[in-house]
Amino acid sequence: MNPILTVGVTTHNERENIAGLLDRLAQLDDRRFRIVLFDDASTDGTAALVAQHPLSKKSHFKAHLAEANFGSPSIGRQFIADQAETPYVTFVDGDDLIQPDALTAVAARLAPGFDMIVTPFMNGRRREFPRFVDPQQPINSHTITRILSGIGGKIYNRDALRLHTQDSVKGRSEDVRLNMRILLGGFDRVQIIDTAPFYLIAASRKSTLSKNILLPEIAARVQNYQVLKERYGIDDTYIKNLHRNLLKVVRDDPSLTEDQRLTLRKALNDIMPFKLRTIVHLVQDVSKIGGIPGRVRNTIAAAQGRPIRHVCLSAKRDPAFAPAPDTFVADEDEAGVLAFLAACHATDTVVVTPNSVFRAFSPAIQEQLARLPLLHMASGQLAFILQDSEVLAHLDFIDSYRVSRILCLSDMDMSFHRQMGLHELTKIRLPVATRAHNGYSPETNRFVTYVGRIDFHTKGAERLVPVARLMKERGLPPLRIFTTDSLNSPDLAAFLALLAEAGLSEWVEIVYNVTDKQVLYGEASVVLLPSKKESFGNVILEAFSFGVPVIATSYAPGPAEVIRHGEDGFLLDEFSAEAVVGLLEGLSPERRLALSQAAFARHRDYSMEQYLSALESIAADAALAFPGKNRVRAFPKIRAVEYLTMQPVSAFLMRRYRVRERMFSLKVFLVERVLPWRVVKVTKWVKAKFSGKT
C-alpha cells in the first residue's frame, strides 16, 4: 500500500499545543501517511518537545528545525511541498488539531486528478462548509469564499504546491494568497466533498488590529480576484465579505484615532469600490391606500428596468391585495425575507425606512436590516412626531435605532431637526406622477375641493365648515369633499354633525373612497388644504399635476416648501373663512388660468425620475461612506421623557393625579363610617382643613 497523503505541520512557539497535535498524528497509519514538520525557529522549547516525542522516532515522520525565523508559514510550506513524496498534501498549523479517524476516511476517498480537495472543518463548534455545492461546477459564487479562505480541511496536489507555495509578502492572509495563486496558475480541478471534519480549530484567529491590513496586498488580491471572476463567472461575494470583515476590524480597533479610522476606511473603499445594486423600501402594510404605501408602490413600479433594483419590504399585507413584483412580505415568508437580506451587502444595498416603520419587523429581520446602511425618511414632520406620536416613549428603540442619514422633505423640517440636535440631513423631493397635458379650464374646473381624511387634529378639517357656510352665503358653487369613511377619518361623525348644525348637509357634496385622480381633480377649481400639520402634502402635487392651484396654511412645512405664494397657490397665516373666501372671490378666470399654468409647471419639479435619481445618488453615497455600522440618531433625546420613565410609578401618580391627597380623603371617608358620631365632627373638620375650606 503506497502512501497517498503527507500531513505538513508548520509551527512557531507552540509549546502549549504541539504535544496534543503530535499525539493525534501518531495515530495515523504509516502505510498511508507521511508527516513533515517545519519549526520556524521557536524560542519557547517547541523544538525540544518535538524531538522528545515518540513520533519523531518513526520512519514516516520528518522534522526540520530552522535556525532563523522567517516570519511566514510560506517558507515552511514550501519546504514541506518539496519534501513530500505523496501525490497529495494537507497542512496543519501547530496550534490546531486533526481528527485521525476522519482524516483516514478522507484519505481512503482520494483519487488522482484533482488540484484541491475541499472538505468541512470545525471552527470552534461551528462546522464550515458551503451550503450549495454543484459537482459539475465546483468553483462558483457559493463556494469561492470557502475555496479561497484558509487551509483548514483542504488537501492539495503536491505539484501545484511546489509551483505556488512561495509567498513574497509577509503578514496575514498567506492562506488566501496560496489558494488564489493555485487557481490563477491553472490548477483548478477542484473537488468539494462533504465528509466528517478532520481539521479542528479551537478558536478563530482573525486579526483584530488594523496594523495587519496591508493595503498593497489587499489591492493585489482584489485585482487577482477580478481575473477569477471573469474566468469562472462568479460574483463579488468573496470581495464583499472581505470588505465587510476589514471594515469591522477598522471600526473595532481601539488603537486607531478617528482620523486614522476614516483614512483607512476610505483607502479600503477606494481599493474595493462597489456599485449600488439594490434599494429596499420598508413599509408597514403595502396594501394600504395612499400615503407611504402608495408612494412605495409607485416607486417600485416606476423603477422596473432601472440598473438599480428597488424592492419593497412590507411587514404585512391584506390577503385580498394582489402580490406585486419585487415585493416581500415578512408575515407571509420571513425565511425568504431573511435569505434575501442575508445575500445583501452593505456596499451594494441601502434601506429606506420611513418614520418608525423599522419597529414593525421581527428582531431577526431588524438585525439583518441594521447591518446595512439605513436612510431614515422623515415622512412625518418632527414636530408631529414630538406631539402626536408615542414612539419617543419607547426609549429602548429610540436609544438603539441608528441610521446613516436622515432624509427631510422641507427646509422648515430640516431647520427643526437641527434645533433638536440632529444634523446628518439631506433634503429630498417626493415624487408625483407627471402628466403631459394640463386640461384645466375655468369653464369645467368649477368646484372648490377638499381631498383628504376628516381629521380635526392634524388636517384641520373642521375649518372647512365656516368656509363652506360663507361660500354659500356669497353665492359660490358648492364645496366638494373627497374623503374616506374608514377609520382613517376619525372625526367624520363630528364633522357631519357640524355640517348639519350649520345647515350645510345638502349643500356640501361629500364623495367617499375615490382613488381615481381624474375624478378627484378633473373638475376642481381650487384645492383647499387647511392642515395644521403637514410634512409634505401629496395632495398638493397631485392637484398641481392637474393644473389645480392650492390654498394652504403657511406654517405647515410641506405646503410652505412646495407652494409659491401668489404664483401657483396661496399660503395663509390664518386659515379663516374670510381669508379663504376673500381669495376665492378675487380669482378671475384669467387669474385662475395663470395659477393653473404655474402649478402644472411646478409639478414637473417633483417627477418620479428626479426622485429616483436623487434617492439613488444619496443611497450610493451612503453605501460608499458606510463605516460598517449605522451611527446617527434619527430621533432627538427628550429630557422630560427620559425623566418621566425614570420616576417610580407611585411618584408619577402622586404628581399627576394627587394620589396622596386622594388617599387621605378616602381614609377620612372610611373613618366617618365606622367611628362614633362624636369623632365624626372632628374628622370632618380635619378634612375641611386639609382641602382648604374654612
C-alpha positions, 0 to 999 in steps of 0.5 A: 500500500503506497502512501497517498497523503503527507500531513505538513505541520508548520509551527512557531512557539507552540509549546502549549499545543504541539504535544496534543497535535503530535499525539493525534498524528501518531495515530495515523497509519504509516502505510498511508501517511507521511508527516513533515514538520517545519519549526520556524525557529521557536524560542519557547522549547517547541523544538525540544518537545518535538524531538522528545516525542515518540513520533519523531522516532518513526520512519514516516515522520520528518522534522526540520528545525530552522535556525532563523525565523522567517516570519511566514508559514510560506517558507515552511510550506514550501519546504514541506511541498518539496519534501513530500513524496505523496501525490497529495498534501494537507497542512496543519498549523501547530496550534490546531488539531486533526481528527485521525479517524476522519482524516483516514476516511478522507484519505481512503476517498482520494483519487488522482486528478484533482488540484484541491480537495475541499472538505468541512472543518470545525471552527470552534463548534461551528462546522464550515462548509458551503451550503450549495455545492454543484459537482459539475461546477465546483468553483462558483459564487457559493463556494469561492469564499470557502475555496479561497479562505484558509487551509483548514480541511483542504488537501492539495496536489503536491505539484501545484504546491511546489509551483505556488507555495512561495509567498513574497509578502509577509503578514496575514492572509498567506492562506488566501494568497496560496489558494488564489495563486493555485487557481490563477496558475491553472490548477483548478480541478477542484473537488468539494466533498462533504465528509466528517471534519478532520481539521479542528480549530479551537478558536478563530484567529482573525486579526483584530488590529488594523496594523495587519491590513496591508493595503498593497496586498489587499489591492493585489488580491482584489485585482487577482480576484477580478481575473477569477471572476471573469474566468469562472463567472462568479460574483463579488461575494468573496470581495464583499465579505472581505470588505465587510470583515476589514471594515469591522476590524477598522471600526473595532480597533481601539488603537486607531484615532478617528482620523486614522479610522476614516483614512483607512476606511476610505483607502479600503473603499477606494481599493474595493469600490462597489456599485449600488445594486439594490434599494429596499423600501420598508413599509408597514402594510403595502396594501394600504391606500395612499400615503407611504404605501402608495408612494412605495408602490409607485416607486417600485413600479416606476423603477422596473428596468432601472440598473438599480433594483428597488424592492419593497419590504412590507411587514404585512399585507391584506390577503385580498391585495394582489402580490406585486413584483419585487415585493416581500412580505415578512408575515407571509415568508420571513425565511425568504425575507431573511435569505434575501437580506442575508445575500445583501451587502452593505456596499451594494444595498441601502434601506429606506425606512420611513418614520418608525416603520423599522419597529414593525419587523421581527428582531431577526429581520431588524438585525439583518436590516441594521447591518446595512446602511439605513436612510431614515425618511422623515415622512412625518414632520418632527414636530408631529412626531414630538406631539402626536406620536408615542414612539419617543416613549419607547426609549429602548428603540429610540436609544438603539435605532441608528441610521446613516442619514436622515432624509427631510422633505422641507427646509422648515423640517430640516431647520427643526431637526437641527434645533433638536440636535440632529444634523446628518440631513439631506433634503429630498423631493417626493415624487408625483406622477407627471402628466403631459397635458394640463386640461384645466379650464375655468369653464369645467374646473368649477368646484372648490375641493377638499381631498383628504381624511376628516381629521380635526387634529392634524388636517384641520378639517373642521375649518372647512365648515365656516368656509363652506357656510360663507361660500354659500352665503356669497353665492359660490358653487358648492364645496366638494369633499373627497374623503374616506369613511374608514377609520382613517377619518376619525372625526367624520361623525363630528364633522357631519354633525357640524355640517348639519348644525350649520345647515350645510348637509345638502349643500356640501357634496361629500364623495367617499373612497375615490382613488381615481385622480381624474375624478378627484381633480378633473373638475376642481377649481381650487384645492383647499388644504387647511392642515395644521400639520403637514410634512409634505402634502401629496395632495398638493402635487397631485392637484398641481399635476392637474393644473389645480392651484392650492390654498394652504396654511403657511406654517405647515412645512410641506405646503410652505416648501412646495407652494409659491405664494401668489404664483401657483397657490396661496399660503395663509397665516390664518386659515379663516373663512374670510381669508379663504373666501376673500381669495376665492372671490378675487380669482378671475378666470384669467387669474385662475388660468395663470395659477393653473399654468404655474402649478402644472409647471411646478409639478414637473419639479417633483417627477418620479425620475428626479426622485429616483435619481436623487434617492439613488445618488444619496443611497450610493453615497451612503453605501460608499461612506458606510463605516460598517455600522449605522451611527446617527440618531434619527430621533432627538433625546427628550429630557422630560421623557427620559425623566418621566420613565425614570420616576417610580410609578407611585411618584408619577401618580402622586404628581399627576393625579394627587394620589396622596391627597386622594388617599387621605380623603378616602381614609377620612371617608372610611373613618366617618363610617365606622367611628362614633358620631362624636369623632365624626365632627372632628374628622370632618373638620380635619378634612375641611382643613386639609382641602382648604375650606374654612 
